[in-house]
């Protein structure tokens, strides 16, 4: 039997038109997009399918949009297989907002609640840095330990540059004040960084500037029920399994201003007797990161109807 771990992407994987083929061809997918539209009181699906890139890139739109596309894919896959995701999957996890998607995929969180929470999360992240000049960059070609050591050497009072994502060896994401990251980028280049790439995002995610957003999420979660996962769930903050609903809520709130420990999370999956890591959602960002880690698991990506058909042909009988 093929042991599967399913992973869900975060911000940066969005593209206008994602999910449209699913919406037009499968009632289960259409149902997901309609549920999200209804929950938000807005035709988010129109922005996803036909909007302009800038509109979709607004984090309050991007977050529920990516969740909707991934869950639509899950529902179509389940329908075509005749099995629930939890019947053929051992472990779920997601990158940043993908955590909400992963909980949704195993019915620990309902679709409407996930959409509302992600809209609140996106708005709160944006509002946390109003009138503050910020920057978020990917550092390519330097290992985590080197970057951490360089950060420790800076003692300036108004310096704020933090590690937001530990994605894979040689790819670290930084968030913070624009001036601080500008200065630190020069230090990184002189220390051997191959490149510093600006991320086109509307807020510096996963750093201490996001603490006001965590307060907003704490209040939002007071009105939301999370069910205990029936399969294993790895959280971003500690890269460990969590199964108690209150602890899951706590980790989701902390995640807003804490590092996404993706590399450690995938190593945890890799050591858990898993055969295949399946990315479900727009793009192939996480599959690309995982490939760089040179893990032994098979890597597969589902982002459209054709991918679902190919996956079922290759793996359907072993699930």
N, C-alpha and C positions, 0 to 999 in steps of 0.2 A: 504493500500500500504506500502510495506517494504521500509523504508528510509535508504539508503546506504551511507556510507563514504568509499572511497577506499584509501588505504595507500600502499606506495612502499618502499621496503627495501634499505638500504645503504650497505657500505662495511662491510664485515664480513659474508655476507650471501652466498657468492660465493662457488661453488663446481664444479670441473671438471665433465663434462657430463650434466650439467644443460641445459635444453632446447632442447637436442638432439631428444627426443621423439616427441616434437612439430614440429621440423624441418623435421623429417622423415615422419610425418603423416598428416601435415596440410599445404596447400599452402600459407595460410595467414601468418603463422609463418615463413615459408621459405622466403617469401618476405621481412619480417622485417630483418632477419639475412643477406640476400643478400644486402639490402639497407645499413646496417651498414658497411658491408665489403667494399662496393663500396665507401662510404663516407670517410672511413679511408685509402683506398688504400692498404688494408691488409686483409688477411683471418683471421680476429679475430674469426670467427665462429669455425675454426679448433682448436684454442687455447681453446675456451670455451668447445668444445665437446671432444677433444682428447689430449689437451696439458697437461703439467705437472703442478702441484699445484703451484710451485714457479713462473712459467711464468704467470699464471692466477692471482696470488697474487700481481703482479706489479700493482700499482694503476692506471697507464695509460691504462692497459688492463681491470682491474676489473671494473672500473667505466662505460665505454661504454658497457661492457659485461652484467652487471646486468641490465642496462637500456634495452638492446636488449631482454633479457629473459622476463622481465616484460611486455614490449610492445608486444612481440610475444603472450604472454598469453592473453593480452587485446584483440588483434585482433582475436584470436581464440574464446574467450568468446563472443565478439560482433557478430561474424559470426554465432555461434551456437544459440545465443539468437535472432538474427535478429534485434538487437538494438544497437545503439551507447552507449558507456559508459555514455556519458552526458545525455542520456535519462532516465537512472535509478539511477544515482548517484547525491547526494546533495553536497558533499564536497570531494575534493582530497587533499592529502598532502603526503610528502615523507621524509625519514630520510636522511639528507645530500644529496648525489648524487640523492637520490630518489625524490628530488624536481624537478629535470630536467625530470625524468620519469613521474612524475605526470602531469607536463605541457604538455608533449608529449602525454599523454593518452587522453587529452581533446582537442588536436589539437591547443594548444596555441604555441607550438614549434614543428617544423617538425623533423622527425627521423634523417635525415642526419645532421641537425644543432646540435641536441642533442648529437649525437655520436662525432662530431668534437669538440664541447665545452667540453665534458667530457674527451676526449683525451688530450686536451690542459690543462684542469684543473688538471688532474692526473700528467702530465709532470711538470706543474708549481709547484705543491705541493712538488713533489720529489726534484726539483731543488732548492726550497726555503731553504732546510736544508742540502745541499751538504757539506760534511766535518764537520758537527755538530753532536755531539752525543745526540740523543734524545730518548724519551721513551713515550709510551702511555699505560695507565693502566686503568682497571676497578676497582673501589672501591666498595666492597660489604659489606653492613651492616651498613653504616653510612648515615645519612640524609644530604641533601644539605646544610642546615643552619649550621650544625656542621662543615662541611668541609670548608665552606666559612669563618666562624669565625677563624678556625685554620690557613687558608691562610693569613688572615689579620694580624695575629700576627708575621708573618715572614717579617723582614725588610731588609734582606741581599740584597746587590747591584746586584749580579750576579744570583739571584734566579729567575727562571722562571718556574712556574708550574701553569697551569690555568685549569678551568673547561671547558671541551670540549663538553660534552653531559650531560644533565640532562635527563636520560632515563626513570626512574621510581623511586618510593620511594625505597631507599636502593641500587640503582645502579647508580653511578656517574662515568663518564669517565674523566680522567685527561690527559693533554698533556703538554710537555715542555722539558727542558734540562734533560738529563739522571741523572746528579748529583743532580739536584734539586728534581726530582721525587724520586730518591733513598732515599734522606734525608727525604722528606715529607712522604714517605711510612712508615718509622719507627714511625713518629709522629702519623700517622693514626692508625697504629696497636696498639700503646699504648693508643690511644683514643677510642678503641673499634671496629675498623674495623674487620669484620669477615675474609676477605681475600682481597689481592691485586693481580689482575690477569693481566699479561702482554698481550697486544694485538699484534698479529702478523701482523703489518702493516709497510709500508715502509716510513711513515712520521708521524709527530705528528699533526694530523688534528685539525682544529677548535681552534687554539690558535694564539697569536700574531706573532709567527714565520712564519705564513702563509701569512703575509701582502704582501710580494713580489708576491705571487701567485694571490692575489686580484688585483694587478696592471696589471698583465698579463690578467686576466679575464675581467677587464675594457676595455682593448683594443680589446679583442676578441668579446665582446658584441657590439662593434661599427658596426660590419658587420652582425649582426643577428637581425631578426625581431621576436618579440613576440606578439602574438595576445591577445587581452583582453579575459580572461577566461569567458566561458559562464555559468560555475557553480562556486561555491565557492572554493577558494584555500587558504590554510593556510601556511604561510611561517615559516621557522625554527627560524629566528632571533628574531622576536617579538611574535611569536605564535598567530598572528592575521590574519584576512582575508586581502588579498591584491588583487586588480583587475586592477590597472593601469599598462600597460606594462613597462613604465620607472621605476616605483617603484618596480616592480617585478625584473627587471634587477639589480637595486640597491641592493635589498635584497639578490639576488643570489651571487653578488660580495662580499657583507659584510659577508655572511654566511661562506666563506672560512676561516675566522679568528675569527669568533664569535661562541658562544655556540649554540648548537642544543637544543632548548627548547622542547624536545619531550613530556615530562610529561605534560607540560602546553598546548601543542598543542592537545594532546588526551583529556585532560579535557575540552578544548574548543569544541571539537567534541561531547563529552559526554553530554554537556549542550545544544547542538544544535538540539534536537529532532530527533536524529539518532537512528535507531533500530539495525543496523548491521554494524560492521567495518570489511571490507574485505581487507586482505593483498594479493596483487598480486605480485608474484616474487619467487625467489629461497629461500627455507628455511622458517622458522617460527619465526624468531628472534623478529619481531615487535609484533606478536600475543602473544608471551611469555611475552614481556614487558607489554603489555596491560592487560594481564591476572593478572599480579601482582598488577595492579592498582585497581583491583576489581570493575571495572566499570559495569554498568548495561546492556550495549550493548552486543548483540550476536557477537561472534568472529569467523571469517571464514578465511581460507587460501587457495589460489589457487597457486599451483606450478607445476601441471602437468595436462594431459588430464583427468585423473580420477577425480581429484578435480573439474575440470570444469563441468564434467557430474553430479557429486554429488550436486554441488551448484545449477545447473539448476533444478535438480529434487526437491530439497528442497525449492528453492526460485523463480524459473522461473516464476510461475504464479502470484506472488505477486509483480513483478517488473514493 
